[in-house]
Amino acid sequence: MTGAKTAIEWLAAVAPDPDACRWEWERNPLGVTLLPAGRAWDVLILPGQLGYPTLDVLTRIIDQPGPVLVDFGDDRMGFFVPPGTASRWLGTGVRSAGRGTWIVVPYPGRTSGGVRWLVPPDGTGTLTDPALLELAMHEAAAGLPRDQDR
């Protein structure tokens, strides 16, 4: 429980009103709240087809990547990276959330249901290094099946 409590505090710290954020998590039946990106972290959003193999490669490179979200259809995955990454990222098919954007964030212990954590935050502020994420994406993309109609 200590890890989850620390993760709650770490995530809620970016909210305009951290107490309201924690209240929303506790009372929202979906277990989600909106948080601003660009303060403690940015989020790089990959299509699920690339995101899952990228996470597989990433976890072979490092023991603990930063937090990773997945949406309710497994269509998109969000990798938490250092703030400022979104404004500098140039990647086809990769969306980003940085300063001025908000994202749906599930309660830190939520690993099932709609928007959920594949790699929950540990509360220490661990983020994925964007250079390592890019390398993992390239390796993962190289292993994806090619479209035969091209």
N, C-alpha and C positions, 0 to 999 in steps of 0.2 A: 504494500500500500504506500510505502514511503516514496518509491519511484513514481507512482501515479500521482501522488500529491505534489511532488516536485515538478512533474511535467505539467500539471494543472497550473501551478504558479508561474512557470516559465512561459507557457502559452498565453495565459490571461494577462501577463504583464504588458503585452502590446495593445490590449484593448483600451479604449478611451476610459472605460469604467471597469476595472478588473472584477469588482464585486458583482456587478451586473452580469458580467460574462460567466462567472461561476454559477450565479443564480440561474441563468439561462440553461446552462448545461444540466443542472440538476432538475429543472422543471420542464424542459422541452421534451416532448415524447419521442422526438427523433434523436435526441442526444447530441445536437449540433448547435453551433453558434457561428456568427460571422466575425472574422478577425481581419484587421488590416495587414496586408503584406508590406514589406519594405522597411520595417522597423528593426526587428530582430532576425528576419529571414525573408527571402524571396522564395517563390515556388516556380520550378520549371515543370511544365505539364506535357507529358508525352502520351501519344496514343498507346492504348493498352498492348497492342501487337508488338510495339517496340519496348514499352515500359517493363513488361515482365522479363524478357530476356536481358534487358539492361540491368535490372535489379539482380538477376542471377550472376551476371558477369561482375557487377560491383561487389557483391558479397564474397566473391572469390578473391578480389583484389584487397579488400579491407575487411576487418572484423565487424565493424559497426558503422554502417552508413547513417546519415542523418534521417530524420523522419520521412516516411513515404506514405502518402494517401492514395486511395483508389476510390473511384466513384461507384455508384450503385450498379452500374452495368459492366464494370471492369473495362470500360471503354477508354478511360483516361487515368493516368497516374501522376501524382504531384510529388516531386522531389524537393525537399527543403534545402536551400542553398544560401550562402551568405547574402546579406542585403547588398543591393547594387548590381547583382548578377543579371537580373532581368533586363536592365537598361543596356547592358553590353552584349547580351546573348544574340547571336546570329545563327539560327539553325532552322532549316526547312522543316515544317511540320511540328515544331516545338513551340508551344504557347508559353507565356510567362505571366506571372503575377508579381508585381513589385510595388514601389511607392505609388499610392493613389488607387490601389485596387484592394478588394476585399475577397476573402475566400471562405467557403464553408469548412469549418473545422469540427470534427467529432470530438466527443469526450475522449481524453487520452487513453482510457482503457478499452475503447470500443474497437473490436477486431472482427465484427460480423455485422450484417445488415447493410444499410445504405452506404453512405460515405463512411469509410472505415480506414483504420491504420493497417498497413502491411508491415511497416516498421514504426512502432510508436515512439514518440519523443521520450528521451530518458531524463529530461529535466536539467541536463548539464549544459545544454546549448549546442550539442553536437549537430553539425550540419554537413552535408555532402560537399566535398570539394568539386567545384564545377569542372575543373580540368580532368579529374578522375571520372566524373559522370560522362563527359564528352568521350573519353577513351572507351568507356564501357558501352556507350551508345554505338560507337563505330564498330566495335567488335560484335555487338549484338546484331546490328544491321547487316553485317557481312554474313551472318549465319541465317538470316531470314530467307524463306523460299522466294525465289524470283517470280514475278508475274509473267507467265508464258505468252500473254497476248501482246507484249511490247515488241 
